[in-house]
Amino acid sequence: MIEFRDLPEGRHLRVDNKNFYFDVGQNNRGVYLKVSEVVPSLQVKSNFRTAITVPEKCWIRFRDIMADYCDKMGRAQLSPQEIHQSGNASGRSGSAQRGRDNMCT
């Protein structure tokens, strides 16, 4: 098992009024990546935080899904004429793919 001192340092990304924190941790189930979003609350003097935890065994698939979205959003910037010429720019069926994307084995 990897030791805490060998884990990568956390990283931070600021986008508009949001802060994203990427922290690698370890527990009895293994290594994980926690991605936290912190948004300042205007109504209460505190920050609103949400987070997802991704087990290490899914990192490659998680990366592939994000890369796929980046590619598709890049194609979404095409002009209407370019979209018509290329047919359906989105490629695969969303509902059929979602089931496969949820698998982390």
N, C-alpha and C positions, 0 to 999 in steps of 0.2 A: 504494500500500500504506500502511496506517495505521502510524504510528510508535509505539514503546513508550510515549512520554510521553503519548500520547492514549488509552491503554487505561484502563479503569476500575480503581480500587483494589480490592484483595482484600477479602473480607468473611469474617466468622467467625460461626458459630452453635453454641451449646452446648446439647446435649440430654442430660439425665441425665449419664452418665459419658463421653459421646462429644463430640468436637469435630469440626465440619465446617468446612472451609476452601474458599472459592470464590475461585479465582485465574484471572484472564484473562491469557493469554500469547500469544506470537506466535513462529512459527518459519518455516522456508522454505515450509511448506505453507499458512500462513495463521494466522488468529486462532483461538483455542480457549478453552474454559472447562475448567479442571481442578477437579473436586470431590473433595476428599480427606477421608477419615474417619480420625480418630485416636482410638484407644481405649487407655487405659493398661493395660498388661499386669501382672497380679498376680504371675505366676510369674517374670518377668524384669524387671529395672529398666529398662524401655524402653517405648516406645509402639509399638503395632501400627498401621500405616498402610496403607490401601487407597485407590485413586483411580480415577476415570474421567475421560477426556478427551473433550469434546464439541466437534466442529468448529463454527465459527460458522455455517456453512450449515445446521446442524440445530437451532439454538437455538430457533426458533419452534416446530418440531415437537416438540422435547423439552419445551418449556413446555406445549404443548397436551396432551401425554400426561400430564404431571404434573397439570395442571388437571382432566383427565378422571378420574384416580385420586382426586383430592380430592373431586370431585363424587360419585363412586360411593361413597366412604367416608362422605360426609355422608348419602347415602341409606341406607347400611348401618345407620345409627343409628335407622332407623324401627322401630316396634314390629312384631311378627309379624303383627298384624292389618292394619297399613298395607301391609306387603309383600304379603300375600295379596290385598288389594284392588287393588294396582297391578300385579299380575302379576310378571314377572321384572324386578327392579329393576336388574339389571346391564346390560341393553340389548343390546350386540353380542356376537357370538361371539368368544371370546378367541383361539382358534387362527387364525381367518381374519384377525383384525385384527393379530395379531403380525407377520405377514409384511409388511403395509403399514407398520407402525410402524418396521420396521427399515430402511426406505428413506430415504436422505438424499441427494437429488440436486439 
